Amino acid sequence: MTEKSLHTILTERLQAVEERILAACQRAGRNRADVAVVAVTKTISPATAAVLPEMGVLDLGENRPQELWHKAEVLPKNVRWHMIGHLQRNKIERTLEATDWIHSVDSARLLRALDDAALGRAKPVNVLLEVNASREASKHGFAPREAGELAPVIGALRNVHVRGLMTMAAPEEDPERCRPTFGELRRLRETLSEILQPPHNLRHLSMGMSNDFEIAIEEGATLLRLGTVLFEGLT
Ligand SMILES: *Cc1c(COP(=O)(O)O)cnc(C)c1O
């Protein structure tokens, strides 16, 4: 077997994912421009990840703050970093230096702490509220019932803008079984939208990973978080 270059492998995988995204958008009657990919680089090295911005892939995600800080330091500055994993409050300051998109805000306390930390910044911090829509005990995130109670907390924010909701479906052999979780997030957006005031909005639904992204698109995802399907076997 001939050795394929990293560039060739990534080009082929991105192309294959693109075709699947397009087909899912078509099935759902959605506009391709309304679905963005966040390439989750947690399993690959900074050197491998550095090929992505060269190829025009500028939205990258990490689930561990230290790894995000490290990659953000060594990769080009035009990368838009997305923090997609649990964020402890003692890691807020450095994370905000590297990114202004945080998908994984899972408590009112974190929301307030981010607002305090973001005081005096030129740009607002964009956050998504993580919802445990699959109701697994092991998962971070607001319970769907709890989310409605956040309206006063959100109303008091000055430096943080809520931009949407995020969820992770339970791992399933058959991705079709993730559909109810994604549908629940979409319905929650409808109810919560009514009680949020500008500048807050729930434009984004961050949902869909390698195993289930086509179902997520059919259910309204605007941000897909894709790791394995792009980077499997790479280091
Ligand atoms: C790792 C990770 C992903 C990507 O998962 P894949 O199944 O590898 O595509 C998405 N979201 C979060 C929060 C993750 O930690």
The ligand as an SDF file (V2000), in Angstrom:
LIG
                    3D

 15 15  0  0  0  0  0  0  0  0999 V2000
  -14.7860   14.1590   21.4360 C   0  0  0  0  0  0  0  0  0  0  0  0
  -15.9940   14.9920   21.3730 C   0  0  0  0  0  0  0  0  0  0  0  0
  -16.7100   15.1350   20.1690 C   0  0  0  0  0  0  0  0  0  0  0  0
  -16.3240   14.4180   18.8930 C   0  0  0  0  0  0  0  0  0  0  0  0
  -16.7400   13.0850   18.9620 O   0  0  0  0  0  0  0  0  0  0  0  0
  -16.5450   12.0720   17.7430 P   0  0  0  0  0  0  0  0  0  0  0  0
  -17.5130   10.9860   18.0430 O   0  0  0  0  0  0  0  0  0  0  0  0
  -15.1360   11.6280   17.7730 O   0  0  0  0  0  0  0  0  0  0  0  0
  -16.8870   12.7980   16.5030 O   0  0  0  0  0  0  0  0  0  0  0  0
  -17.8230   15.9610   20.1810 C   0  0  0  0  0  0  0  0  0  0  0  0
  -18.2280   16.6090   21.2880 N   0  0  0  0  0  0  0  0  0  0  0  0
  -17.5660   16.4940   22.4650 C   0  0  0  0  0  0  0  0  0  0  0  0
  -18.0610   17.2470   23.6460 C   0  0  0  0  0  0  0  0  0  0  0  0
  -16.4310   15.6840   22.5490 C   0  0  0  0  0  0  0  0  0  0  0  0
  -15.7810   15.5720   23.7190 O   0  0  0  0  0  0  0  0  0  0  0  0
  1  2  1  0
  2  3  1  0
  2 14  2  0
  3  4  1  0
  3 10  2  0
  4  5  1  0
  5  6  1  0
  6  7  2  0
  6  8  1  0
  6  9  1  0
 10 11  1  0
 11 12  2  0
 12 13  1  0
 12 14  1  0
 14 15  1  0
M  END
$$$$
